[in-house]
C-alpha cells in the first residue's frame, strides 16, 4: 500500500527531472509544424473539433484519444497539463488559456481521490482549495453531471460551515494546531455518507464500475470532444508541437530560476536522503515516485526480526528502478531488478 502517492508529493519528487526535461525542450532544434500529424474528428453530435481556431491548443496523442480504454483519453489531457506545468506555466495561466482542459484535470483528480479514499481524502489532499473546488463545480456542471455537482457542493458546504480550526486543519494552516477532533469526526461521518451517494451514482456495482446513473468518468471522456482548441496528433508529432507550445511561456529564464530556488529551499528530507545515497554509490537520482512500508519488497526485509515498519522509497535513477530502505537510522540502496543491496549509509550523512 503506497502511503504518499498524492499529487503534491509526486510534483516535489520529479521537480528536478522536470527542470532537465524543460531545458532539453528549449535547447532542441527549432520546431517545424507537421499539419499532416493533426487529425480532425467529429463527435457524435457532428460538432467538428476546431484545431485551427488560433487559441491556446490542447494537445493529445491520437493513440490516447482513440483508445478503447476511457482512462487513456482522460490521461492524455492530464499528461499534457503536466507537461505545461513542467514548462512552468502557472495554474492561473492555464485557468485562462485552457479552462475546459483544466476542468478535465481537476474533475478527474476529484473522481480518483473519492474512488480511492472518499470525499474526506479529496478535501485533505487538495487542502480544501477554493479555486480548485470552483473548477470542479464548473466542470461537473459543464459535463452535465448535475447530481454529482450537488453532492460535491454539499461536501464543500459541510467543511465551509465548520469552525475556523477545522477549516484550518483541512487547509493545513499553521494556526490549526488546536483541532476539535469531535467536530472532525462528525464531519468525516457526513462526508462518508456523501461518498456512499457518490458510489451509488457513479458505479452500478463493484463488478461493473463506472456504469452508474451519472458516471463522471464516462461524462469526462465525452466532454473532451467538446474542447474547442483540441489537437489530436500522431504520437510522433506530439513532442514537436509541445515544444512549440512551451515557447509561449513568458520570462522562462526567470521562472526557472525562481522554481529552482524554491525547490532547493524546500526540498523534502526523503528527497535529500535519496540524493545523498545515490550520489554516494554513483547514481543520478531522476525522481522519487512513492513511499510505502515495503509490502511489495518484503523479500528483503529482515525475516528474523520481523521488522515491518521500515520505510521504502521507490526511485528512478539513470540506471533504472531502485528502492531505498529507511529504518530510521540507516539507508540501504537496493537494485529494483535484482533486489541486491548496493550499499548503505547512516542518516547522519544526508547532505
C-alpha positions in Angstrom: 0.0 0.0 0.0 1.5 3.3 -1.1 1.1 6.0 1.5 2.3 9.1 -0.2 1.2 8.8 -3.8 -0.5 12.2 -3.9 0.0 14.9 -6.5 1.9 17.3 -4.2 4.4 14.6 -3.3 4.9 13.5 -6.9 5.3 17.1 -8.1 8.0 17.6 -5.5 9.7 14.4 -6.3 10.0 14.9 -10.0 10.7 18.7 -10.0 14.4 18.2 -10.7 13.5 15.8 -13.5 11.1 18.4 -14.9 13.8 21.0 -14.9 16.1 18.8 -17.0 13.2 18.0 -19.4 12.2 21.6 -19.9 15.8 22.7 -20.5 16.2 20.0 -23.2 12.9 21.0 -24.9 14.1 24.6 -25.2 17.6 23.7 -26.3 16.4 21.3 -29.0 16.1 22.1 -32.7 13.6 24.7 -33.8 10.0 23.3 -34.1 8.5 22.8 -37.5 4.8 22.2 -37.5 3.5 19.0 -39.1 0.0 19.6 -40.3 -0.3 16.1 -41.5 0.0 14.9 -37.9 -3.2 16.6 -36.9 -6.4 14.5 -37.1 -9.8 16.2 -37.4 -12.6 14.4 -35.6 -16.3 14.8 -35.5 -18.2 14.0 -32.4 -21.5 12.1 -32.3 -23.2 15.4 -32.4 -21.4 16.3 -35.6 -19.6 19.2 -33.9 -16.2 19.5 -35.5 -13.3 19.9 -33.2 -11.7 23.1 -34.1 -7.9 22.6 -34.1 -7.2 25.7 -36.2 -9.0 28.3 -34.1 -5.9 30.1 -33.1 -6.4 29.9 -29.4 -4.2 28.1 -26.9 -4.1 24.5 -28.2 -4.9 21.4 -26.1 -2.7 18.6 -27.4 -3.5 14.9 -27.1 -1.9 11.8 -28.7 -4.1 10.0 -31.2 -3.4 6.7 -29.6 -4.8 8.0 -26.3 -7.7 9.8 -27.8 -8.9 6.8 -29.8 -8.1 4.2 -27.2 -11.0 1.9 -26.2 -10.0 2.5 -22.6 -11.7 5.7 -21.4 -8.9 6.3 -18.9 -6.4 6.7 -21.7 -8.2 9.7 -23.2 -8.5 11.4 -19.9 -4.9 10.6 -19.0 -3.9 12.2 -22.3 -5.2 15.5 -21.2 -3.6 15.1 -17.7 -0.3 14.3 -19.3 -0.5 17.5 -21.4 -1.3 19.7 -18.4 1.6 18.1 -16.5 3.8 18.9 -19.5 2.7 22.6 -19.3 3.4 22.6 -15.5 6.8 21.2 -16.3 7.2 24.1 -18.8 6.5 26.5 -15.8 3.1 27.7 -16.9 1.1 28.7 -13.8 -2.3 27.4 -12.7 -3.7 30.9 -13.1 -2.5 31.0 -16.7 -3.9 27.5 -17.5 -7.2 28.5 -16.0 -7.3 31.4 -18.5 -5.8 29.7 -21.5 -7.4 26.2 -21.4 -10.3 26.3 -18.9 -12.0 23.2 -20.3 -8.9 21.1 -20.1 -8.4 22.3 -16.5 -11.9 21.1 -15.8 -11.0 17.6 -17.1 -7.8 17.6 -15.0 -9.4 18.6 -11.7 -12.7 16.7 -12.1 -10.8 13.5 -12.7 -8.5 14.3 -9.8 -11.6 14.6 -7.7 -13.1 11.4 -9.0 -9.9 9.4 -8.4 -9.5 10.7 -4.9 -13.0 9.9 -3.9 -12.8 6.5 -5.6 -9.6 5.8 -3.7 -10.4 7.1 -0.2 -13.6 9.0 -0.1 -14.6 12.7 -0.2 -12.7 13.3 3.0 -9.4 12.2 1.3 -10.1 14.6 -1.6 -10.5 17.6 0.7 -7.5 16.7 2.8 -5.1 16.1 -0.2 -6.4 19.2 -2.0 -6.2 21.3 1.2 -9.7 22.5 0.6 -8.6 24.8 -2.2 -11.5 27.1 -3.1 -10.2 27.9 -6.6 -9.8 24.2 -7.3 -13.2 23.4 -5.9 -14.8 26.0 -8.1 -13.2 24.4 -11.2 -14.6 21.1 -10.1 -18.1 22.6 -9.6 -17.9 24.3 -13.0 -16.6 21.2 -14.7 -19.3 18.9 -13.3 -21.9 21.4 -14.5 -20.4 21.7 -18.0 -20.2 17.9 -18.2 -23.9 17.5 -17.3 -23.1 15.8 -14.0 -25.6 17.8 -12.1 -26.3 15.2 -9.4 -22.6 14.8 -8.8 -22.3 18.6 -8.6 -24.9 18.7 -5.9 -23.1 16.1 -3.9 -19.8 17.9 -4.2 -21.4 21.2 -3.3 -22.9 19.5 -0.2 -19.4 18.4 0.8 -17.9 21.8 0.3 -20.6 23.4 2.5 -20.0 20.7 5.2 -16.5 21.9 5.6 -17.1 25.6 5.0 -19.6 25.6 7.8 -17.2 24.2 10.3 -15.1 26.1 12.9 -12.0 28.1 11.8 -9.7 25.5 13.4 -11.3 22.6 11.5 -11.2 24.6 8.2 -7.5 25.3 9.0 -6.9 21.6 9.5 -8.1 20.8 6.0 -6.1 23.7 4.6 -3.0 22.6 6.5 -2.6 26.0 8.1 0.0 26.5 10.8 -2.6 28.1 13.2 -4.8 25.0 13.1 -2.9 23.1 15.8 -5.9 23.3 18.3 -8.0 20.8 16.4 -11.5 19.9 17.6 -11.4 16.1 17.0 -15.1 15.7 17.9 -16.0 18.1 15.2 -13.6 16.4 12.7 -15.2 13.0 13.4 -18.7 14.5 12.8 -17.6 16.0 9.5 -15.9 12.7 8.5 -19.2 10.9 9.1 -21.1 13.4 7.0 -18.6 13.2 4.2 -18.7 9.4 4.3 -22.4 9.5 3.7 -21.9 11.7 0.7 -19.2 9.3 -0.5 -21.7 6.5 -0.3 -24.1 8.6 -2.5 -21.2 9.2 -4.9 -20.5 5.5 -5.3 -24.2 4.8 -5.9 -24.3 7.5 -8.5 -21.1 6.6 -10.3 -20.8 2.8 -10.0 -23.5 0.3 -10.8 -21.7 -2.3 -8.8 -18.1 -3.1 -7.9 -18.2 -5.7 -10.7 -19.3 -3.1 -13.2 -17.6 0.2 -12.2 -18.3 3.5 -14.0 -21.7 2.3 -15.2 -23.8 4.2 -12.8 -26.6 6.6 -13.5 -24.2 9.5 -13.8 -20.7 8.2 -14.1 -18.1 11.0 -14.0 -15.5 9.0 -16.0 -17.9 8.5 -18.9 -19.0 12.1 -19.0 -15.4 13.3 -18.7 -14.4 11.1 -21.6 -17.2 12.5 -23.8 -16.5 16.1 -22.6 -13.0 16.1 -24.1 -14.6 16.0 -27.6 -16.0 19.5 -26.9 -12.7 21.2 -26.2 -12.7 23.8 -29.0 -8.9 24.0 -29.4 -8.2 20.3 -29.2 -5.5 19.0 -31.4 -5.4 15.2 -32.0 -1.8 14.4 -33.0 0.2 11.4 -34.1 2.4 10.2 -31.3 5.4 11.3 -33.2 4.1 14.9 -33.7 3.1 15.4 -30.0 6.6 16.2 -28.8 7.3 18.7 -31.6 4.0 20.5 -31.1 4.6 20.5 -27.3 8.0 22.3 -27.8 6.2 25.0 -29.8 3.6 25.5 -27.1 6.2 25.7 -24.4 7.9 28.6 -26.2 4.8 30.7 -25.3 5.7 30.9 -21.6 6.9 34.4 -20.7 10.0 35.1 -18.7 11.0 31.5 -18.8 14.6 32.0 -17.5 13.4 34.0 -14.5 10.6 31.5 -13.8 13.1 28.6 -13.9 15.5 30.4 -11.6 12.7 31.1 -9.1 11.4 27.5 -9.3 14.9 26.0 -8.7 15.5 28.3 -5.7 12.1 27.4 -4.2 12.8 23.7 -4.8 16.3 23.8 -3.2 15.0 25.8 -0.2 12.0 23.4 0.4 13.5 20.1 -0.7 11.9 17.4 1.4 14.0 15.1 3.6 13.1 12.0 1.7 14.5 13.6 -1.5 17.7 14.8 0.2 18.2 11.2 1.6 17.6 9.7 -1.9 20.0 12.2 -3.5 22.7 11.6 -0.9 22.8 7.8 -1.1 22.5 7.8 -4.9 25.5 10.2 -5.1 27.5 8.0 -2.7 27.0 5.0 -5.0 27.4 6.7 -8.3 23.8 7.0 -9.4 21.9 10.1 -10.6 18.5 10.5 -9.0 15.8 11.3 -11.5 12.7 11.1 -9.4 11.2 9.8 -6.1 8.0 8.1 -7.2 6.4 6.8 -4.0 6.9 5.7 -0.4 5.5 2.6 1.3 6.2 0.2 4.2 7.7 -2.5 2.0 4.7 -4.6 1.0 6.0 -5.1 -2.5 9.6 -5.7 -1.4 9.2 -7.8 1.8 11.6 -10.3 0.4 14.5 -8.1 1.5 13.1 -7.2 5.0 14.8 -8.9 7.9 12.9 -12.1 8.4 14.4 -12.9 11.8 13.5 -9.6 13.4 10.1 -9.4 11.6 10.6 -5.7 11.0 7.6 -4.4 9.0 7.8 -0.7 9.8 10.8 0.2 7.7 10.0 2.9 5.1 10.8 2.2 1.4 11.5 5.0 -1.1 10.8 3.9 -4.7 13.0 5.9 -7.0 14.1 6.2 -10.7 17.8 6.7 -11.4 19.9 7.0 -14.6 20.4 3.2 -14.2 16.8 2.3 -13.8 14.4 1.5 -10.9 15.9 1.2 -7.4 14.4 1.5 -3.9 15.8 2.6 -0.6 15.1 1.0 2.8 14.9 3.6 5.6 15.0 2.0 9.1 15.2 5.4 10.9 18.9 5.2 11.5 20.3 3.8 8.2 19.5 3.9 4.5 20.1 0.9 2.3 20.1 1.3 -1.5 18.6 -1.7 -3.4 18.7 -2.6 -7.1 15.0 -2.9 -8.1 15.6 -5.6 -10.6 18.0 -7.9 -8.7 16.9 -6.9 -5.2 20.6 -6.9 -4.2 22.0 -4.1 -1.9 24.4 -1.7 -3.5 25.4 -0.2 -0.1 24.2 1.7 2.9 24.8 5.0 4.7 23.9 6.5 8.1 21.2 9.1 8.0 23.6 11.5 9.7 25.5 11.6 6.3 22.5 13.1 4.5 23.6 16.4 2.9 
